Amino acid sequence: MHNTCYKKLTASFTSIQNDLVVNNSSRKWNCTMVLHFNCPETGKPFETADYSISDNRGIVTNANGDKILDATVMINSPCPHCGNLHKYRADKLACPFSPK
Ligand SMILES: [Zn+2]
């Protein structure tokens, strides 16, 4: 994911997170942004907004000095290609802002 795109994504995640802190709802939060995923079984891409984010430790600095979102993204509905529920590291996701 590009750095600038990553900033946009983390900014939107952070605003959602802030909303939840304000509303004091669950630790698991849902996002309506459509993200692109790759099925690890078939290698085929798909996109969905039906996912949730867990293990969110916020934005951290990795060994390279880059700021990354330390969280796990899990799809809520089965993968259209293999029918499994996949989990992804947030920082490994394809950039949702890059042109197709
Ligand atoms: Zn799959």
Residues whose N, C-alpha, C, O or C-beta is under 5 A from the ligand:
A	BS01	ZN	C39 P40 E41 C79 H81 C82 G83 N84
